[in-house]
Amino acid sequence: MGRVTYDFEDETVIVTGASSGIGRAIARRFGEAGAHVINADQRKEPKADDEDRPTHEVIEDEGGKAEYVGTDVSDRGDLESVVEGAREFGGVDVMVNNAGMQHSAPLLEFDPEDFEALYQVNVKGMFFGTQVAAQDMIDRGEPGPIVNTASISSEDAQHGQVAYDSTKGAIEMITRGAALELAEYGIRVNAVAPGQIATEFTEGWSEEAQQAAGGGGGGDGGTGFIKPVPLGRAGFPEDLDGSYLYLASEDAEYITGQLLYVDGGWTAI
């Protein structure tokens, strides 16, 4: 089975939250495709124990072009600065709003400060990342695609995840609403909705939890989920990165306002 290759040569791609996990895989794949990648993240160093080098350095070592810009996505001014800085390389051609955070607790126990932090990063960061990138594209007369990171939680509720689920539901509507408003400018807005992905973001995904994802029965294997993944395993960042490049490519030029679920069949149950 062949692997699809894409050509983003001479294009500038901003990926928020690209220091680790899904964002790191997305950034590396765009770098492999020839793009100049800007990692907009609060921290430069990756979180995973087996990753000891910053994403932009890895991309450069692989023959690509990349930058790191310290960015707090909850700060609209930071997002504006990243987009303005991209003009040094011709302007942002593709915006990937990927940065996010997770915090789990039952509805009746959720702390207001944790709730506020979730919305600052997951919702405000996504909304204003879309806004400032779109405005820059319009100002330059160079429309491009925007790809957001949603989740299976955009539509399916999980136990102990009501606050997190609500932020991902908001991302679905930001994606659809922005697609509707920006269509007249030729800007497409879509989202990838990952399923159960084994990264440092989801700390419960031990080897046993990954195995439980493929098991039947009524238990959740300690994963917090109540049904198995039909394909029998948790996903990995490398299972997702191609979906972002596809939605940003000319092959998807008639697709906007959609969520592409990459979940091993989990939402099919």
N, C-alpha and C positions, 0 to 999 in steps of 0.2 A: 504494500500500500504506500503510495507516494506521499510526500510532504509538500504542501503548497508553499511556494515562495512568492514574496511580494517585493515590489520595487518602490521604496520611498526615498530614493536618492535625491539629495538637495532639498529635502523637506525637513522642517523643524517640528518636532513633536514634544510637547510638554506632557509629562506623566507625573501627577501628584502622588506622593506616598510611594516612591519607587525605590526606596532604600532596602526594602525587604519584601518577602512574600510574593503575592500576585503582581504588585507594581514592579518589582525587580525583574520578574520574568517578562512582563510586557515591555519594559524599557530595553532589555537585552534583545528581544525579538525585533523591535523597531530598529535598534542599532545594527543588527544583522542585516536588516533590509535596506540599509544605507541612510537612514534618517540621522539628523543631528538631534540627539535626545537631551532634554533638560529634565533632570530629576529635581522636582520641587517637593522637598520633604523637610520636616523639622530636624531630623537627625541625619547625619551623613553615613554613619556606620550601620551595617545590617544588624538585625536582631538575632538571627539564627546562629547557633553555636558553630555550625560548620561553614559559615560564610564570614570571612574576616577582612574582606576588601570592599570599599564603597562601590556602588553600582556603576558610577561613571568611569571609574578606573578599570573595572572589568570590561566594560564596553570598549574602551580605548584599546585595551590589550587584545581584544578580539578583532581589532581592525576598524572599529567604528569611531564615531564622534559623539562626545557627550560632555555635559556640564552638570555640576551640582549647585543648586541655589537654595539656601536655607529659607524655608517657607512655613509659616503657620497658616494653614488654609482657612482657619476661622477668622483670620484678619483679611478683610477685602483689600486693604492696601498692599499686603504682601503678594496677593494674587495679581494685582495690577502691576506690581514691580516685575514679577516673573514674566508676564505677557509683554510688557514694555521692553524688557531685556531681550526677549526673543527677536526683536527687530534687528538686533545686531547680526542675526543670522538669516534675515529676510522676513521675519515675522512668523507667528505661530500658524502652522499649516494644519496641525491636528492637535486637539486638546483631549487628554484623557484624565478625567476627574476620578481618580481611584482612591485617594486617601480616605481612610475611615478608621473608626475605633469600635471596640466591642466592650460591652459591660452587661453582665447578666445578673438579674435578681428578680424575685417575684414582685408582682405589681404592688402588693401591700408593704413591701420592704424597700422599695427603690428610693434612694437618696436624691433629693432635689439637685444637689451639686453634680452628681453623676449624670442625672438626666440632662442638665444644662450642657455638660461637656459633650455628651453624645450628639446633641442637636447642633452645637457649635461646629463640630468637625463634620459629621455625616450629612447634615442638611445645609447649613450655612455655607460650608466649604464647597459643596456640590452646586448650590444655587449660584453663588457669586463666581465660582470658577467658570461656569457656563456663561454667565452674564459678561464677564470681562473679556473672555476669549471671543465670544460672538461680536462684541462691540469692536474689538480690534480687527477682526476679519471684515466687518462692514466698513470700518474707516479706511482700510487698505484696499477695499474692493476685491478681496481675495477670499471668497467663502470656502470653508473647509468643514470637515466632520468633527463632531464632538462625541466622545464615547464615555459614558459614565459606568461606574461599578455599582450595580444594584445587588440583588440577592434573591435566593428562594424565599427569604423573609419579606420580600416586597409584596407577596400575595399570601403566603402560608404562615400561620402563626405557630410559634414554638413555645413550649413551657418555659417560664422564667425569662422570656425574651421580649416581653411586651414593649418595653421602651426601645430596644434595638430594632424590633420589627417595625415599629412606627416610623423610625427614621428611614428605613429601607422602603417602606410604603410611600413616604414622601419623595424619595428619589425616583420612584416610578412615575409619579405625577409631574415632577420637575422635568423629567425626560420627555414625557408626552406633551406637556404644555409648551415647553421650549421648542420642541419640534414643530408644533402648530404655528407658533408665532414667528419662528425664524425661517420657515419654508420659503417665504417670499424673497429672502435674501440668498437662497440657495444653500443655506447651512443645514446640514442633516444632524439630528441628535438622536442617538440610540444608547442602549445600555446592555452590558453583559450581566447576567444574573447567575453568579456561581452557586453551586450547591455546597456540599460538605467538603471543603478543601483543607487539606492537611498543611497548615503553615503555623508559624509561631503566633499568628493572630488567633488561631483556634487551639488553645493550649490543651484541650481535652483529647486531641487526636493522637493518642499513643498508638503503638502497633496493635494493641488489643482492640482499641476503638475502631481502627481501620478495618480489622477483621470483622468486628461486630456489625459494621455497615453493610456487610454482605449477608449477614445471618437472617434467618426468619424468626418467627416467634413473636411473643408480645413484648419482650424486654427491649431496652435501648442500648444494652451493652455498655452503659456508663457514658454514652455520648451525649445524652440530653435529647436525642431524637427518638421518635417512637415508631419509625418504620425503616426498613433496610433500603439501601441503594440498589436498584435492579442490576446494575453492572457489577455489583459485588465488591466494590472498594470505594474508599474515599478518593477524591480527586486531588490533583497536585497543580501548582501554579502553571506548569508546562502543559497541562490539559486545557488551559484557558487562553494563553497568549495569542494564539492564532485567531481566536474569535474577535479580538480587538482589532487586529490588523485587517481582518475581513471587513468589519463594519466601517473601518476608515478608508477602505480601498474603493476603486472605481467599480469593482464587482458589486458593491452595495449601494450604487448611486441612486437607486430607486427605493431605498429602504430608509425610513425615518419614523421616529416615535415608537420604536419597538424595543422590547426586552428579549434578548437571546439567552435562553436558559441553557447553562452548561452544568448539568447536575447529575449525570449518570442515570437519568431516567427517574429521579426522585419525585419530581412533580407529576409524573405520569400515573403514579399510584393513587 
